[in-house]
Amino acid sequence: MDIKQLRYFVTIVNTKSFSAAGKFLYVSQSTLSKSMKALEEELKVPLLYFSGKKMYTTSYGSELYNLAQNLLIQYDTISSTISGIKHLQKGLLRIGLPPIIGTCVFPELISGFIQKYPGIELVISQKKATVIQQMVSNSLLDFGFTLQPISDSVNQFPIIQSKYEVVAHKSNPILKNPVISYTDLKNERFILLDEPFKFYNIIMANCQNANFVPNILMRLQDWDLILRLIQQNIGITILPKPIVDLYRTPDCQSRPINDPAFTFEIVMIAPKIPYETSASIAFKEHVQSQLHTDL
C-alpha cells in the first residue's frame, strides 16, 4: 500500500467511476483497476462492488476511505510545508540578542530580510551575551549576535566593527580635545553601563593602565538613562558609537577615545552542526551582505 494507491482509491470513491477518476488523475482505467485489485489483495478484504451500473464501497472500503482522506490531507500538508521551507516561503529562525545590539544594530540588519522573506518567522530571545553564546553552542538558537571575544565552540561571522566614544555635556572642557585619552578622564565622574556589559571591565582595566581608579558615580543597565543624566551635566560616559549616534542630543557631544584596540565588534554566531536549513543559509547571506565597519 502506498500514497498513490490511496489517492487512486479516494478519487474513485469521490467520482463513483473508474472512468471519471482516470480522467481526473490522468491515468488509464486499467491502471486504476490493477491498483485497486492489488490493494484488495494486500488488505485481504473487498473494498468496492458494483450493483448494476453503480459502484459502492463495502464496509471495509468506507472505513478505508475515511482513514485515507485524513492521511492524504496530512501527506499533502507535509509536502507543501517542506516545499515551502525549502523555497523560503515558510520557516522559523531562533535568534538571540543582547539588549545593546537589539537596540542599535539589529533593526537595520534585519529589515530587508523580513521584507524579502515574510513567511519566515523570527523568534527573538533577548539575553545576556554569555547566555546567548551558551544557547547557540547547545543548538537552542539558530543564530546569536554578541560581542568579541567569542569561544571556539560556535561558528563566528564578523558583522560590524565600530568604535567607542566619550560622551559629555557640551559645556565640559574635556570636549576641547578632538581625541580623548584615558588620562584626560582622571578627574571625571563616570556613569557607566554595568558589569553584565562586556566593555565595563575593559574600561576599568584601561583606566587602571592609565594609573588611576575611575570615580564611578553610577552603574546602570539603561543607556538611555545614562545619556539623560549626561544631558544634566552630572558626569561622563563611554559608549559604543552606534548607541551614541542613535541618541544624539544638542546638550551632549562626543569624542573618540584614543584606544585603537578598544573596538565595538559585533559577531553573528551559529551552532557547529553538519547541516543548514534554507532559511538559515538565506539569513546568514543577508546579514553578511550588510557587513560594514567604522559605524
N, C-alpha and C positions, 0 to 999 in steps of 0.2 A: 504494500500500500504506500502510495506517495501523494504529494500535494496535487500533482497533475490529475491523478485518478479521482481524488476527492473533488477537484474543481469540475471535472467532467460530470461526475455524479450529481452534484448540486445543480449544475446548469441543465442537465437532462430533466431533473425533477422540476425545476423552475419553469422550463419551457414545455414540459409534458410531451416532449417529442425528441427522438434521436435526430430527426431531420433538422428541426429548428435549432437544436443545441449545436449540431455540426456547423450550421451556417454562422451562428454566433461565435463559436470557438475557432472557426476556420480549419476544421478537421473533417475527415470523411466519416460517414455513418459507420462504416466497417471498423474504423479505428475506435470509435466510441463503443461499439458492440463488443469488440475484443477486450477493451479495457474494463467494461462492466462485468464481463464473464470472468476475467482474471480476478477482479475484486471479490466477486461472489465465491469463487473457488478458494481464495485466500481466507475469507471470513467463514466459509463453510455454512453460509445461510443465503436464502434468496433475498434480493433487495428490491427487485422490480417485477411486475407481472402485467399482462395485458388481459383486458376483458373486452372482447370485441375489438374496436379500433382505439380504445382508450387505454392509457398507461397509468398504473397505480404503484404506490410504494407498499411493500409489506410492512409489518410492524418493525422488523429489523431495519428496513430501509428508512422508515420515518425517524427512528432513533438515530441512525447514522446521519441522516440529513441535518438534524438539529445540532449534533456534535460537529459535523463537518463545517457547517456555516460558521460556528463560533471559531473553529480552528482556522478557517480561511481568513476571517477578519483579523485574527491575531497575526497570522503569517503575513498578510498584506501590510499590517501596521509595522511589523518588524522590518520588512523590506523597505518601506517608504522612509522609516526613521533612520535606518542605517544609510540609505542613499542620501537622505537629507544631511546627515552628519558628514558623509564623505564629500558632498558637494557644497559644504559650508552653508546650507540652508537652516540647519539646526545644530545644536551643540551646547556645551556648558564648560566654562572655564572657572576654576577656583583660583583667586588671586589674593595675595597677601600684601598689605600696605602699612608701613609705619605712618603715623599721622602727618609728619612733616612732608613726606613725599606725596601723600594723598592730596595735600593742600596745594603745593606749589608746582607740581610737575605732572601728576597722573592725568588730570583732566585734559591737558594739552596733548599728552601722548595717546590717549585712548579715543578721543572724539572721532577721528577719522575711521578707526576700526569699527566703532558702533554704527556709523553711517553705512559702511561697506558691507557689514555682516549683521544686519538687525536681528536675525534669527538665533544668534549665539548669545546665550545668557551668561552674564558675568556675575559671579558670586564673590563679593569683596569681604575679606576679613581684615579689620584694622587691629593690628597687634604691634607690640614692640619688635624692633628689628631682630633681636636674638630669638624671639619666639617664632617669627616668620621663617628664619633660616632653619630652625629645627623642624617646623612643619613641612617645609619644602623637602628637606633631607629625608623625611619619613613618607614622602609622597602624599601628604594630606592636602597639599596645594599644588596646582599645576605650575604656577609662577609666583615669584615673590619679588618685591622691589626693596632694596635695602642699601646700606652704605658700606663702603670698604672699611675695615678688612673683612674678607669672607673666607670661611674654611673651604677645604677642597672636597667636602662631602657632597657638594652640589655643582651643577654646571653654571658657569658665570658668563654674562654677556654685558660688558660695559655699555652704559647708555648715555650718561651725562656727566660731564666734568665741569665744575664751576668753582668759584672762589668764595671765601668768607670776607665779610666787611664789618668794620666797626661802625656802629650807629650811635649818634649822639644828638642832643638838642642843637639846633642851628646856632645858638649863642655860645656853645662850648669852644674854647680856644683851640682844643685839640684838632678841630677841623681845618685849621690853617695849614696843616701838613697834607700834601697831596697823597702821601702814603704813610700809614701809621705803623710804628714798630711796637712791640710789646713793652719796651722800656718807656715809651710815651704814655703808657696806661698805668704806670706805677701808682699815681695818686688819684686814679679814678675809682668811682664806686660802680661795681659790676652788678648788673641784673642779667642773669643767665638762665638758659634752659637747663633743666635739672639733669641729674646723673643718668636717667634712662636714655637720654640722647647721647650718642657715642662721642660727639665732639666736646662735651663738657670736660671730660678727663683730659682731652688733648689741650684744651685751653688752659686748664690748671697746670699741666706739665710745662707748657710753653712759658707761662708766667714764672714758674719756678726756675726755668732755664735762664730767664732774664733777671734772676736774682731778686725776686720779690714774691710775696704771697698776696694774691689779689684780695682786695676788700670787697667781699661778696655781700651785697646789700640784700638781695633776694635770689632765690632759685625757684623758678616756676616751670610749669609744663604747658603754658599757653603763650605762644609768641605774639599773638595779637595783644594780650595784656601787657607783655614786656614793652612792645612798641608804644602802647598808650602811656606807659609810665615814662618812657624816654621823652615823649612829647611834653611831659610836665617837668622836664629837666631834672629828673630825680637821679639819673645815673647814665651809664653807657652799656651797650651790649655788643656781642659779636654773634652774627647770624649768617647763614648761607645767603648768597646774593639773590637767588630766586625768591626767597622769602622777603628780603628787603625790597626787591622790585615790586612784589605783589602788594606791599603795604606802605608804599612811599607816601609821605605827607609833607606839606610845606614846612612844618615845625621841626622835622628831623632830616638830617643829612647823613651820608655815609662816605666812608673812605676805605679803600682796600687795605688789608693788613699785610705787612711786609713779611710774608712767610710762604714762599713758593711751594713748600712741601705740604702746607695745610690746605687741602683741597676738598671740596664737597663732591664726592664721586658716587653717583647712583649706579647700582648694578642690578640687572634683572637676573634672577636665579631660577633654576629649574631642576627637578629631580634627575638623578642619574639613572634613567630607565632605558630599556632597549628599544622602545618604540615611541612614536609621537602620533597623536591624532591629527587629522586635517586642520581642526580648529587651533591646536597648539602650534602647528607649523605656520599657519596664517598669522596668528597673534605675534609670534616671535619675529617673523619677517616684517610685520607692520611696525612694531616697536623699534627694531633695529634701523628701519628706514628713517626714523625720526632722530637718529643719533646726532648729537651736536655737543659742542664744548663751548667754554667761555660764555656761559649764560650771564 
